[in-house]
Amino acid sequence: MSNPFARIVEPLDPKQPAKKFFNLKKLGDARYAHLPFSIRVLLEAAIRNCDDFLVKKEDVENILNWKVVQHKSVEVPFKPARVILQDFTGVPAVVDFAAMRDAVKKLGGDPEKINPICPADLVIDHSIQVDFNRGSDSLQKNQDLEFERNKERFEFLKWGSQAFQNMRIIPPGSGIIHQVNLEYLARVVFDQDGYYYPDSVVGTDSHTTMIDGLGVLGWGVGGIEAEAVMLGQPISMVLPEVVGYKLLGNPQPLVTSTDIVLTITKHLRQVGVVGKFVEFFGPGVAQLSIADRATIANMCPEYGATAAFFPVDDVSIGYLIQTGRDKEKITSTKKYLEAVGMLRDFKNSAQDPDFTQVVELDLHAVVPCCSGPKRPQDKVAVSDMKKDFETCLGAKQGFKGFQIAPELHNSKVKFTFEGCDFELAHGSVVIAAITSCTNTSNPSVMLGAGLLAKKAIEAGLTVKPYIKTSLSPGSGVVTYYLRESGVMHYLSQLGFDVVGYGCMTCIGNSGPLPESVVEAITKGDLVAVGVLSGNRNFEGRVHPNTRANYLASPPLVIAYAIAGTIRIDFEKEPLGINASGKKIFLKDIWPTRSEIQAVEQQFVIPGMFKEVYQKIETVNKSWNALDAPSDKLYTWNPKSTYIKSPPFFDGLTLALQTPKSIEDAYVLLNFGDSVTTDHISPAGNIARNSPAARYLTSRGLTPRDFNSYGSRRGNDAVMARGTFANIRLVNKFIDKQGPQTVHFPSGETLDVFDAAERYKQAGHPLIVLAGKEYGAGSSRDWAAKGPFLLGVKAVLAESYERIHRSNLVGMGVIPLQYLPGEDAGTLGLTGRERYTIIIPEKLKPQMNVQIKLDTGKSFHAIMRFDTDVELTYFHNGGILNYMIRKMAS
């Protein structure tokens, strides 16, 4: 179909008439200049893809009319420029694609129609674990073990890169997905098929938002939704409100970008930005480097927004130069953005667009801080850390409490490690990790950590040997500038050796702690601590034996490692006493912002980026040596415990089935607030007494070979058994934490999977009850696939995290929401009732449905299918079924 906006197409450069763009200024519409810059990206995509079928003229009008319709839940389609995946979410996506090809063939269609139309990059960064953390050979040992454990998965991904077009795989050992995206994959402006247009991306990792810091509009989606985008479907989204976040002033000399982001995270949680875009503006933005902006944008899921956008300015263009991008492309990028009114000058308030609301932060007011002990939004000033932790010790069990009896607060447990005697107490640091995409992409905090390590060594300070220290940079560039600037040597001396290039500790791949440390923690029932420069610290995520986990800047990670405890007031107490008996305080060794900037300007140079990235796809010899099949249809190996054809499409027919009411469902689990996708589908280690462990043992594996839940997402049998398997799960049916529930027909307490199996065998449907923010955290498709396989037909919650609700829709699980002012408490629900959910024949977005209980009581809830497109997916039994029928017909 012809594009109704073809009239505004023109060459960017008259000397290159074949390279065109849609000149939005030629719309002649005064509303355009007042749109937030993030909304301008949505508008351009709608205009360029307008075919009056998938994208209609009225969609374009709605986006132009954003100021008027933003509060009215208006649905618009969005076609991102590209998709990005990591291996934990990428493997199940490729498994689904392979299974979809089989399904299309069975229905008589062409299986090769199942092929990415939208470009997709998959970065393998979630598989490496911190098994070895001491010595210069730690990196190689961990990488060797990564390949030994994950050979099957990697061979499968290599098959996918050959079988599917438009899919590029970045091999393991290259870096963290979001840093590789920032430093290498991001285009900022696409130059493809004869057109220039803004780069935009959706990714199967919630922290895809990090790329917003470079002016590339992007956010996390469910793996299921990403697969549909890859197959050419637009995302159907409600046109968002846009909160303008105005930054003023300059940061204090001792403040890091981590402190700024943790402050913003807490502030925006209080403002309430769930489901909204946040767009940064004001003169303070000009004070922030791209790495600083990316750190702030990375934490977007932790304050609940969809995107956290920093429009492109001259600092962004400078970053493209610094990272060694092609000079001609940089020139055309700037020229294009100027031509369409998308290049920002943050000091020019005349450019400020309209916003839904404006909030402000004076950067000068930010103080050094951490977040914890169980949630990223729980900011604690460093000066208050000791007092706050000690309050948490005795507080009631919860997000800020461990309920330790007062007489036990000063308990100590002696233990021996490597022939020396030590003791642990509540608050002892046992993991100190410089890890994750959040901070390892930022030269200022990484060099800050290196300079602090240098000063600490020169002052005679050390780290106790039992503390598991590690450094997992986001890319090879980080290692390069740490080495060239001379600080790597000092980091190694303190135990922060490079252990791998990947998420590692932040995703839960922290590896084992020394046995004597675990025994001491268990013996004293101690609240041991992990300190990490990550973005997530939910219970049970970092390590099973660290009940308290704090997010901190890389320099503070080192400081707490040296101190050995979180129970220290850095202003009054020394970090340590050196061999000469001198007390060394943190202020004595803390580098200033100007010190760090001087080293950064000298050593973070374009040549490093070029050298690292020009060989990124070929440098890994183990990857190059992998032998992958070349068939277009995958040959499933029945003996594999990693890759298995999923049962999602069993019995699928071309004819639609009419949705039926859910009758007499039992409640599988009854939750409170803030149940995360880590609780629903953990990514970390597989407990030896779990249903997943029993399954793997039955397949001949020993615990050494279990690997992690995240690495086994290509096997539905493991993942179904791993659903709700988090050891910190709090289920109101059980009086202690753990992955168990009550099977009501028998009254027995069982592992969640075993209870679900009993219900399934008896033909009983299931639902889940939950409180606020159900599904917060990572954009984990298995947090929806797992409950689906357990027989969960619906979830009834007070509110949902955006991506998780989308994933439930994608799997055909009904997300129900209590009416405003109602919840399980006000309705008197215990979860021991049986629930009948009446599904009407004619469905509308966000309609109320009746729920009847076997007690005779009934009430109404909102069916959270938010758009007509989502209802279409539901009628098909899920988004993938819809795509199969479409491709097979």
N, C-alpha and C positions, 0 to 999 in steps of 0.2 A: 504494500500500500504506500501511496505517496505521503510525504510528511507535509502537513498543512503549514509548517513554519519554514519551508524551504526558502521563502523570500528573504530571510535574514542571514542566509549562508553567504560568506564571502571569503576570499583568500586572506590569510594573516599577513603575508608578504606578497605584493604584486609580482615579485620576481619568481615566486613559486606558486603559480595558480592552482596546482594540483592539491595543495595543502590548505584546507579550508577550516572554518569554524562557524558556529552559530553565534552571531554577534547580538548578544542579549540587549545591548543598548539600543539596537535598531528596532526593538519592539515598540519603542516610543511610548512606554508605559511608566508614568511617574512613580508608581508603586515600587518598581524595581530598586531604585536607589535607597529605599527605606528598609528593604529586607535585610535581616541578619545574613552575614556572609555564608553561614552554614546552609541556610534555606536557599540561597542563590545556587548552591551546588545541586540541591534537589531539583530546582527549577530547570537548570541547564540539562540535566539528565532526562527530565520529562519532555522538554522541547525536542531534544535530539532524538529521542526514541518514540516520539509521538506517531502512532499509526492508526489512531482512532479505534483500536481494538484492545491491545493490552494496556496502552497508555493513550488516554483520550484528551481532547482539547479542554474539556471541563476540568481534568486533573491539573492542567497547566494553569487554568484560571483560578482554581482553588489555591494553588501555591502562590501565585501572584497576589491573591487576596488574603495571604497568611494573617495579616494583622486582624482581620475581621473574623476569620473562621477558626483561628487557632484553638479556641476553647470549645469547639463544637464537635469534637471527635470525627473530623472529616478524614476519610480514608484516601490515601494517594499511593500510586505505585512508584517504586524506585528500582532502577536497574543499576547496580554498582558496576564500576569499571572492571573489578577483579575480585577474586576470593582468595583468602589465605587460610591455611590449615597447619596444625602441628600434628605430630604422629599419634598422640593419644586420641585425638578426635579424627585425625586423618585416616588411620587404619580402619575404624568402623565405617567411615564414609566410602572408602574404596571397597570394603566388603559389601556394603549396600549396593554400590554401583555394579559389582560383579554379580550379585544375586539378582539385581534388577535386569541385567542382561539375560540371565537364565529365564526369568519370569516373562520378559517380553517375547523371548523365543517360544516358550510354552504356549503363549497366547497367539502365536502365529505372526508376530511382528519381526522387524529387523533389529536384532540385539545391538548392532553398532550405532543405532540411534541414541542409545544411552552413552553419551559422550559429552564431556564439558564443552559448552559453547563459550561460556565466560572464562577468561584465563584464570588458572588456579596455580598457586605456588604452595608446596607442602614442605615445611621445614622440620626435619627430625631433630627434636631438642628435648623431648620429655623422657627419654629412655635411660639416660645415663644416671647412675647412682653413686653416692659417696661411699663406696666400699673401702677405698684406701684414701687416707687424708694426710699422711706424713711422708715427706720425701719427694725429691724431684721426679721420681718415676710414678707418682700417684696418677698423673694424667693418663699415661700409657696403660697402666694396669686397669684403671676404670674403663677406658675405652675398649680394651681387649675383652673385659668381662661383659661390657655392653653388647658387643658383637656376638659373644658366645651365647648370651641369654636370648638375644633378639634376632638371631639369624633368620628364622622363619618369617618373622614380621617384615624384616628388611627386604628379604627376597620377594615377598608379596608386594611391598611398595614399589620395588623396582619393576616388577611385572606391570603394576598399574601405570607407571611412568611411560612404559612402552605400549601398553594396550590402549590407553586413552590419549587422545589428542589434547593439546592446550593445558597439559598438566606437567609442571616442572617440580622435580624433587631436589631439595637442598640437603645433601648428605649429612649424617651425624658428624659431630665434631666441628661444625661450622659456626655455631652460635645459637642464641635464643631467638625464636621466631620474631619477636617484636623489635629486637635490636637489628637483626638482619633486614627486616622490613624497612626500618628507619634509615639504615646506612647504605642499603643496596637495592632492595626491591621497589621502593617507592619511586614513582615517576613525578609526582606533584602535578604535572600536566601530561596527559597521554598524547602520543602522536601515532595514531593507528588508523588504518583503512582510509587514509586521506583526510582525517579530521584531527583537530586539536580539541581536547576537552579535559575538564578537571579529573584528576585521579580520585577515585573513591574505592572503598574496600569494605567487605564484610568478612569476618573471620570466625572460625570455630573455637576461638579462645576469647574469653570475656575481655582480656586486656588488649584486644585489637585496637581499642581506643587510643593506645599510646601514639599511634600514627597521627592522631588529631593535632599533636604538638607541632607537626611540620606543615599543617594546613591541608592535610589529606583527610577528608571526611570518612570516618570509619568507625565501626562498632562491632561488638560480638553478636553472633546469632547462634541458634542451635545448629548442631551438625546436620540435622534433618533439613532445616530451612536452607542452609548453605548448599546442600546437594541440589535443591530445586533451583537456586540461583545459578549454579554451575550448568544446569540444563536449560538455561535461558529464560527462566521465570522471573518476573519482577518480584521484589519484596512488597507485600501489601502492608502499609504502615499508617498509623494515625498521625496526621500532620502535627508535629510536636510544638509545644510551647518552648520558647527560648529564653533562658535566664541569662541576662548579661551580668558577667562577673567582673567588676571594675577593680583593677589592681593599681595601687598608688604607692609612692615612696620607694625607698631602697632598703634591701635587707641589711640587718646588722652584720658586722664583720665575722662573727663566730657562727652565724646561722647557715645551715646547708639547705639545698633544695628539698631534701627529705623532710626537714622541719616545716618548710613551706607547704609541702603537699599534705602532710598529716594534719596541719592546721586547717587547710582548705577542706580536707575530707570531713573533719568533724563539723566545720561550719556549714557545708552544703548538706550534710545529713540533717542538721537542725533546720535549715531553710526548707528542705523537702523538694527534691528534684527528680524523683523517680519517674521514668518515662519521658523526661524532658531533655532537650539539648541545653548544654551550658556553653556559652560563647564568651571568651575572655577578651577584654578590651581595657583601655586606659593606659596612661604613660608608664605604669609599673611593668607592663608586659615587655616594653622595650628593654627593661633591665635584665630580662631573663634570657638565657641561652636557649637554643632549641632542645638541648638535653634537659634543661630545667623544665621547659614547657612539656616535653614528652613525659617526664616523671609525673607531673601534675595530671596530664591526660591519661596516663597509665592507670591511675587509681580511680578513674571514673566509675567502675563497677562498685567500688567501695563507698562512694557517696550516692550511687543509685541512678545516675543519669544515663541516658542512652549514648550521648557523645559529649566530649569536652573539647571544644574546637578553638584552636588558635589560628585565625586567618593568616595566609602567607604574607610576610613583609620582607624587608631587606635583610633582616637577620636570617630568615628562612633561605633566601637566595644565597647568602654567605655560607650557610651550612652545606648547601649543594656543592659549592666551590670547595669547601674544606674537605668534604667526603669524596672528592675526586670524580664528580659527575662530569659528563661530556659538556664541553664549553658551549657548543652550538645549541644543545638542548636547553641549557640554562638560559641562554639568550632568548630562545623562542618561548620558554616558560614564562619569563618575566614579561615579554611582549604580549603574550596571550592574556595573562592575568590583568595587565593594564588595560587591554582592549575591552575586556568584559566587566571591568570594575570590580575585580576580586583581589587586587593587590592592596594591602592595608598599610596605613601609616598610623601607628598607635598614638603618636603624639598629636595627631590632627583630629580634634574632637568633632570637626565638621563632617568627618567620615562616619561617625557613630550612627549605627542603624537604630531602628526601633527594636525594643525588647519587650517580652511579656512582663518582666520585672527586672530591677537592677539591684544587686547587692555589692558591697564594697569590702575590700581588705587593704589595710595599710601594711605593706610588707615590713615596715620598720617595727611593727608590733609583734612580729613572729619571734618566738623564743625556741631554743633547742628542745626537742621533744621526742617521745617514742609513742607507740600505740600498743595497747594490750590490757590484760593478759590473754584475751580470747577473741577480740574482734579488731579489725583495722580502724574502725571509726572511734575507738575509745582512746583518744589522745591523752597522754600524760606528760606534763612538762618534766624535763630531766631533773630539775630541782626538786620535784615532788615524787620521783620514782620510788625511793625507799619507803616513804610514808604510805604511798598508794598501795604498794605490794603488801606491806604489813597489814593494811586495812583489808585488802582482798583475802588474805590468809584466813581471817576469822569470819568474814562476811558469809551470809547464806549462799549456798551453792547456786551459781548463776554466772552471767557474763563477767561480773566483777567479784566473784566470790568462790572460795574453795572449802569453806566450812570446816576448818581445822580447829580443834579444841584449843582454847587459850593456853593451857598448860603444855601444849606440844609445839608452840610457835618457835621455840628455840632448840628443838630437838636436833641432835647431831648424830651422824653415823660414821664410824671409822671404817676405812677399807684400804686395801693395798693395791697399788697399780705399778707394774713394772718394778717390783721390789721396793717401792717407797710407800710410806704411810701417808694417807690423806684423810680428810673428813668432808662429808657433804651435809648441808642443812637445807631447810626451806629457802628457796631463792638462789641456790647455787646454780651457776651457769654450767651446763654440760654440752651445749651446742652453741657455737658462734660461727655463723656462716655469712660471708659476703656472697650473695646469691641473688638471682632473679633478674627479670627484665627491667624492673622498676628503676634500680639504681646502678646496675653494672653498665648501663648505656651512657652514664653521665661522667665525663672525665673529671669534673670538679670534685665530686664526692669520692671517686676512685683514687685520684691523685691525692686528695685530702687524707684518705686512709693510708696511702703509701707514705706520705710525709709524716703522719702521726706515728706510723710504725718505725720510721727512721729515728725520730726523736725519742721514742720509747726505748729502742735498742741502745741508743747513745746514752740514755739516762740510766741504763742498767736494769730495765724492767723485763719480765718474762711472762709467759702464759703457762699455767699448770698443764702438764702433759696429758692428763686424762680428758681435758676439754676437747671436744671434737671440733676443731677449727677447719675451715675450708674456704677456698676462693674459686668460684665458678663464674668466670667472666662471660659477658653476653656475646662477645665476638673475639676473634683473634686480634683485632685492632687494640683492644684493651690491654692484652698481654704485651703487645708491641710497645705501646707508650709507657706502660709501667716499667718495662725492661729498659727502654731507651732513656727514661728519666732517672734511672738508677735506684728506684725504690723497691723493685721486686725482691731484691736480695734481703731487704729488711722485713718485708712481709713474710717471706719464707722462714726467716729466723724466728718469727713469732708463731710459726705453725700454719700460716695462711698460704699454703702452696696451691698452685693451680691444679684442681682436681678434675676438671672437665669443662666443656662448653655446652651448657644446657641449664634447664630450670633447677634441677637437683633438689636442694633442701627445700626450696619454696613450694615445690609441687608435692613434697613428701618423700622424695628420693634421697633421704638423709643417710640411708645406710645404717648399719648396726652401731650401737654404743658398746664400749667395753663391758664385758660380762660383770666385772667387779663393780662397775658404776651402776649397772642395772640392778644388781643384787642389793646395793646400798640404798638406792631409791625405793625399791620394793620393801626392803626390811623396815625402813623408817616411814613408809607411806609419805615420802617427801614430794613437795611441789617443786620439782626441778625445772630449770628454765632453759629455753632456747632463745637466742637473740639472733635475728636475721635481718638482712637488708631487703626483705621481700615485700610482697603486697598482701599476703594472706596469712593469718595466724589462727584460723579456726581450730577448735578443739579436735585433737586426734589427727590433725593434718601433717604437722611437721615431724612428729615422732611420737609413738605411743607412750613413751616415758617422760616426755616434757609436758606437764600439765599447764604450765604458763609459758607463753611465747610472746615475745615483744618484737615489733617492727622498729628498726632503727637505721640511721644512716651508717654507711660503711665505717667511718671513723668511730662512731659510738659502739659498733659491733666489736671492734678491736679493744676499745676502752673497757667494755664490760667483760671481755675475755681476760684481759689483764687483771681486772679486779677480782674475777672469779665468782662474783655474786651480783645480783640485782639490788641487794640491800646495802647500797652505798650512796652517801650524799657527796657528790664530787666536789661541792664547794667547801665542805668541812673536813672530808676524809681523804687521805692519800690513796692513789691508785695502788701504790706499793712502796716498799722500802728497798733501796738498792744495796749492793754489797758494802757500800761505805756507810750504811746506816742512815742515808738521807731520805727523807720523805719526798716522794714525787707526786705532785697533784696533776689532775687532768689539764688545768690551765697552763701548766709548765710546758706541755708538749702539744697543745692543740694548735694546728696551723691556721693562719688567718686567710680570709678570702683572697686578699691581694697576693699572698705567697702562692696560693694554689693557682691563681690566674696566670701568674708569671711563668710557672712551670708548664701549664696547659698551652699557653701561646707558643712556647718554645718547642714542645714535643708532640702535640697532637696536630699532625700535618697531613695534607692530601695524599702524599706518596704512600703513607701507611695503608690507607683505605684501598687505594688502587692495587697495591701489592697483595693484600689479603683477599680481595674480592675477585680479582681477575682469574684466580685459580680455585674458587670456592666449590665449583661443581665437579672438580676432578682431583682435588688434593687428597681425598681419603682413599688410600689404597685398598683397605678392606672392603669398602663399598664398591670400588671398581671391580674387585675380584668376584663379587657375588654373581651367581649364575641364576638368571630368572627366565621362566618360560616365555615364549613369544606368542602364544595363542591369544586370540581375542576374547574367548570364553575361558574363565579360570577353571582349572582342574582341581577340585577340592580334595584335599588329602584327609581321609577319615581318621588317620592316626594323629593329626595335628591337634595340639592343645592350645594353639594360638589363633589359628585361622579356621573358621567354621562357617558354612553357609547358614545364615540365620533363618528362623521359621516365620519371619514377618509376612511373607507372601504365599505361604502354603494355602492352597485351595482358592487362590484369587481368581475371580472370573471377570469377564468384561462387563457383566451386568452389575449395577449398583444394588446393594442391599439396603432396605429401609431401616434407619436407626430405630432401635426398640428401647422402651423404658427399661431401667435397671431395677430389677425386682428383688426385694428382700436381701439386700447386700449386707454382709458383715463388715465391721470396721477392722481393718488389718492392724492399723497403728493410730494412736491418738497423740498428736504433738501439740506443743506450745508454739512460741514465736521463734523466728530466725532459724528454722531448720534449713540447712544449706545443702547444696548438691554434694558436698563432701560427706554429709550424713547419709544422703540417699544413695550415692554411688561413690564410695571412697576410691581414691587413686593410689593410695599407698600400699603398705605390705599386707600380705594375706595371712591372717592369724591361723596358727596351726590347728586350732580347735573349731574352725569355721566350716560351713557347708562347702565353700569353694575349695578349702584344703582337703576335705574328704573326697571331693570329686577328683581333684588332681592326684591324690594318693591312689585312688582307684584306677587311674590311668598310668600308674607306675612311676610317678614322680616323687622325689624326696623334697622336704622343705627347702633345701638349698636351691632347688630349681623352680620354686613357686613363682619367683619374680614378683611383680606388683599387679594390682587390679588394673592400673592404667595401661600396663603393657599387654594385658590380656583382653582388651576391649574388642578384639576381633573374634572372640569366642563367646557366644551368647550363653552357653552352659555355665561358664565361670561367672559371667556378669550378672546373670539372673540370681545366682547364689550369693553374689557380692552385693546385691541390692539391699539397702538398709543394714549393711554389715559393719558400720562404723562403731568402734568400741565405746565411743562417747555418746551414743544415741540415747536420748531421753524420751521414753515412751510412757505416757501417763498410766498405762495398764500395768507397768512394772515399777517396783519401788527402788530400783537401782539402775545406773547407766549400763547400757549394753544392747547388743543387736538381737533382742528377743521380744516376743509378744505372747499374748494369751490366745490360745485356740479355743473359742468360746463353746463350741459344741461338746468338747471333751473337758474343758477347764484346765487343760495342760499348758504349762509355759514351755514354748519351743523357740528355736531359732526362727527368725522371720521367714526365711525361705521354706523351712519345713512346715510351718503353719500354713503358708500360702499354698503349698502342694496339697495339703490335706483338704483345704477348702476347694481347690480346683478339682480334685478327684471326686468330691461330693457334688460338684456342679454349682457351688455357691459363688456369686460375684463378690467383689471386694471394693471398698472405698477407703480413703485415708482422710482423717480429720487433722486440720492444722490451724495455726494462728496466723500472725502477721509475717510478711516477707518469706513466704514459703518458697524454697528453691533459690535463696540468695547464694551468691558465689559464682563459681566457674560455670561457663556455658557448656554443660556436660550433657550430651544427648542421651547417655546411658541412664541419667537420672529420670528420663521419661521412658526409655526403652525397657529398663529393668522392671519398674512397676507394671508396665503393660504385660510383660511376660509372666509376672506373678499373678495376673488376673485382676489388677486394679482397673476398674472401669471409670472412676471419677475421683477427684480430690475436692474436698470442701474446706476452703481456707478463708481467713480474713483478708489477705492480700497476697499477691504473687510477685516474685522477681520477674522482670519482663521476659528475659530469654527463656527461663524455665517454663513459664506459661506457654510460650510459643512452641517449645519442644513437646509439651503435653498435647497441644493441638495437633502437632505434626504426627503424633503416634495415635491419634484418635481417642486419647484419654480426655474426659470432660473436666475442664477446670471450672469449678463452682465457687462462687464467692458469697459470703453472708451479706445480707442487706445492710446498709449503713446503720450503725448503732447496735447491730446484733452480732453475737458470737456464740460459741458453744456454751459459755457461762450464762448469758442472758436467756438462751433458749432451753437451758437445763439439760444439755446433752452430756451423757456420760461416755458415749462411744460403745456401750454394751447393747444398744438398740439395733434393730435391723432397719435398713433404709431402702425405701422405694422412690426412685427419682423418675418423675413423669416427663417423658420426652414427647412434646407435641409433634404432630405431622408437619406443620408449617413452622419453620424456625426463623428467627430474626436475630441479628447481632445483639448481644448483651440483653437478651430477653430474660424475664423472670420465669423460673420453673418451680413446680410444686414438689416438695419432698415429704413423703408420708413415713411415719415410724410405726413399728409394730406395736407401740404403746397406745396407738390411736391418735397421737399428736401429729400435727403437720405444720410446715412453715414454707416460706419461699426463699429462693437464692437466685443470684444472677448467674446465668450461664455465660462464662467469659469467652465466647467466640466473638471477637471484637469487630470482625469485618465479614462481608459476604464471601470473600475468598476463603477465610477460615471455615466458614460453614460448608463450603464446597469440599474442602479437605475432609471435614468430619463425615459428610455423606459418603465419601470414598473410603472411609476407614483410615484416613491419614494421608499425609502429603505424598509419600512415596508411592502408595497405591494409586493416587491420582495421576502421578507422572507415568507410571507403568501403563495404565489404561490409555493415557493420551498418546504414548509412543507406540502402543500395540495396535491402536485402532486405525 
